[in-house]
């Protein structure tokens, strides 16, 4: 295994996110489908959906370039009947994680763990069945809760709950924080709503208010280099009781905020490349003008395309978009028509 490839901004690519399908049994109102927009079609797999052999071939090639982690996403990746096979065939050197809506975890969690899955992120935007149904256009609230429980039982821990914070869910943040603080094996990832990908800016809220609130109630705050993120450790019993001097967080729940919008620091610390459900490589979630085909996906074509994608990666905020004199973000002319 060689050293990871780095772009011209010094950002090494150590992880990949692979969308295994754009099919989904939910219809979440904020979904951007890995930055591609609402491309979801029929629930039956299409002929151009990336195959298990293509996924494994890609992973075997990027392993040569020091990629250490892979996250499988969708759509809903558990609609793939061959998901366990794909995970089982993933190179042993890679940590494997999965983002899912959780509805199919009961009955498959143990097999996924046995196949080599390390952990799961489960989308859960509210602890209220009615609001959950309004956001996801699904009545699968109980199935999701049961799936989370199954993942914990199978040892796919910590199970990280993904909650997109926007107008429809902001009132449920406090309850979700309490939920993860009170239940061992859970963590919470609060994800800033991205109006540029969904086209509904009126749903946006000020994520800094959430940061400030968590700062006030947390026993400890940890700063992560990756994406310049903060982690907040919240006591499950008495929020006025801090952790001990050695940082014992056993009585706490961990809450992390993902806040990429208009955040150059976030983009400056990005170490991922993405693969679409049709097998195209892209260097940035927010861009679709950098899609590159891996051709017939021979190993050499994959190597060539991967190198090209890494070479052309740029921070979305601060480079692809730059802040104008009026404080608004505008497209950098250097990348127009590039």
PEWOSUL-V160102 format. One record per residue. RES is the residue in three letters. SS is DSSP state (@ for helix, = for strand, . for the rest). BURIAL is 1 if it has 24 or more other C-alpha atoms within 12 Angstrom, else 0. Layout:
<<RES,SS,BURIAL> <RES,SS,BURIAL>>
This chain:
<<UNK,.,0> <UNK,.,0> <UNK,.,0> <UNK,.,1> <UNK,.,1> <UNK,=,1> <UNK,.,1> <UNK,.,0> <UNK,.,0> <UNK,.,0> <UNK,.,1> <UNK,=,1> <UNK,.,1> <UNK,.,1> <UNK,=,1> <UNK,=,1> <UNK,=,1> <UNK,=,1> <UNK,=,1> <UNK,.,1> <UNK,.,1> <UNK,.,1> <UNK,.,1> <UNK,.,1> <UNK,.,1> <UNK,.,1> <UNK,.,1> <UNK,.,1> <UNK,.,1> <UNK,.,1> <UNK,.,1> <UNK,.,1> <UNK,.,1> <UNK,.,1> <UNK,.,1> <UNK,.,1> <UNK,.,1> <UNK,.,0> <UNK,.,0> <UNK,.,1> <UNK,.,0> <UNK,.,0> <UNK,.,0> <UNK,.,0> <UNK,.,1> <UNK,.,0> <UNK,.,0> <UNK,.,0> <UNK,.,1> <UNK,.,1> <UNK,.,1> <UNK,@,1> <UNK,@,1> <UNK,@,1> <UNK,@,1> <UNK,@,1> <UNK,@,1> <UNK,@,1> <UNK,@,1> <UNK,@,1> <UNK,@,1> <UNK,@,1> <UNK,@,1> <UNK,.,1> <UNK,.,1> <UNK,.,1> <UNK,.,1> <UNK,.,1> <UNK,=,1> <UNK,=,1> <UNK,=,1> <UNK,=,1> <UNK,=,1> <UNK,.,1> <UNK,.,1> <UNK,.,1> <UNK,@,1> <UNK,@,1> <UNK,@,1> <UNK,.,1> <UNK,.,0> <UNK,.,1> <UNK,@,1> <UNK,@,1> <UNK,@,0> <UNK,@,1> <UNK,@,1> <UNK,@,1> <UNK,@,1> <UNK,.,1> <UNK,.,1> <UNK,.,0> <UNK,.,0> <UNK,.,1> <UNK,=,1> <UNK,=,1> <UNK,=,1> <UNK,=,1> <UNK,=,1> <UNK,=,1> <UNK,.,1> <UNK,.,1> <UNK,.,1> <UNK,.,1> <UNK,.,1> <UNK,.,1> <UNK,.,0> <UNK,.,1> <UNK,@,1> <UNK,@,1> <UNK,@,1> <UNK,@,1> <UNK,@,1> <UNK,@,0> <UNK,@,1> <UNK,.,1> <UNK,.,1> <UNK,.,1> <UNK,=,1> <UNK,=,1> <UNK,=,1> <UNK,=,1> <UNK,=,1> <UNK,.,1> <UNK,.,1> <UNK,.,1> <UNK,.,1> <UNK,.,1> <UNK,@,0> <UNK,@,0> <UNK,@,1> <UNK,@,1> <UNK,@,1> <UNK,@,0> <UNK,@,1> <UNK,@,1> <UNK,.,0> <UNK,.,1> <UNK,.,0> <UNK,.,1> <UNK,@,1> <UNK,@,1> <UNK,@,0> <UNK,@,1> <UNK,@,1> <UNK,@,0> <UNK,@,1> <UNK,@,1> <UNK,@,1> <UNK,@,1> <UNK,@,1> <UNK,@,1> <UNK,@,1> <UNK,@,1> <UNK,.,1> <UNK,.,1> <UNK,.,1> <UNK,.,1> <UNK,=,1> <UNK,=,1> <UNK,=,1> <UNK,=,1> <UNK,=,1> <UNK,=,1> <UNK,=,1> <UNK,.,1> <UNK,.,1> <UNK,.,1> <UNK,.,1> <UNK,@,1> <UNK,@,0> <UNK,@,1> <UNK,@,1> <UNK,@,1> <UNK,@,0> <UNK,@,1> <UNK,@,1> <UNK,@,1> <UNK,@,1> <UNK,@,1> <UNK,@,1> <UNK,@,1> <UNK,.,1> <UNK,.,1> <UNK,.,1> <UNK,=,1> <UNK,=,1> <UNK,=,1> <UNK,=,1> <UNK,=,1> <UNK,=,1> <UNK,=,1> <UNK,.,1> <UNK,.,1> <UNK,@,1> <UNK,@,1> <UNK,@,1> <UNK,@,1> <UNK,.,0> <UNK,.,0> <UNK,@,0> <UNK,@,0> <UNK,@,0> <UNK,.,1> <UNK,.,1> <UNK,.,0> <UNK,@,1> <UNK,@,0> <UNK,@,0> <UNK,@,1> <UNK,@,1> <UNK,@,0> <UNK,@,0> <UNK,@,1> <UNK,@,0> <UNK,@,0> <UNK,@,1> <UNK,.,1> <UNK,.,1> <UNK,=,1> <UNK,=,1> <UNK,=,0> <UNK,=,0> <UNK,=,0> <UNK,.,0> <UNK,@,1> <UNK,@,1> <UNK,@,0> <UNK,=,1> <UNK,=,1> <UNK,=,1> <UNK,=,1> <UNK,=,1> <UNK,=,1> <UNK,=,1> <UNK,.,1> <UNK,.,0> <UNK,.,0> <UNK,.,1> <UNK,.,0> <UNK,.,0> <UNK,.,1> <UNK,.,1> <UNK,.,0> <UNK,.,0> <UNK,.,0> <UNK,.,0> <UNK,.,0> <UNK,.,1> <UNK,.,0> <UNK,.,1> <UNK,=,1> <UNK,=,1> <UNK,=,1> <UNK,=,1> <UNK,=,1> <UNK,=,1> <UNK,=,1> <UNK,.,1> <UNK,.,1> <UNK,.,1> <UNK,.,1> <UNK,.,1> <UNK,@,1> <UNK,@,0> <UNK,@,1> <UNK,@,1> <UNK,@,1> <UNK,.,1> <UNK,.,1> <UNK,.,1> <UNK,=,1> <UNK,=,1> <UNK,=,1> <UNK,=,1> <UNK,.,1> <UNK,.,1> <UNK,.,1> <UNK,.,1> <UNK,=,1> <UNK,=,1> <UNK,=,1> <UNK,.,1> <UNK,.,1> <UNK,.,1> <UNK,.,1> <UNK,.,1> <UNK,.,0> <UNK,.,0> <UNK,.,1> <UNK,.,1> <UNK,=,1> <UNK,=,1> <UNK,.,1> <UNK,.,0> <UNK,.,0> <UNK,.,1> <UNK,.,0> <UNK,@,1> <UNK,@,0> <UNK,@,0> <UNK,@,1> <UNK,@,1> <UNK,@,0> <UNK,@,1> <UNK,@,1> <UNK,@,1> <UNK,@,1> <UNK,@,1> <UNK,@,1> <UNK,@,0> <UNK,.,1> <UNK,.,1> <UNK,.,1> <UNK,.,1> <UNK,.,1> <UNK,=,1> <UNK,.,1> <UNK,.,1> <UNK,.,1> <UNK,=,1> <UNK,=,1> <UNK,=,0> <UNK,.,0> <UNK,.,0> <UNK,.,0> <UNK,.,0> <UNK,.,0> <UNK,=,0> <UNK,=,0> <UNK,=,0> <UNK,.,0> <UNK,@,0> <UNK,@,0> <UNK,@,0> <UNK,.,0> <UNK,.,0> <UNK,.,0>>
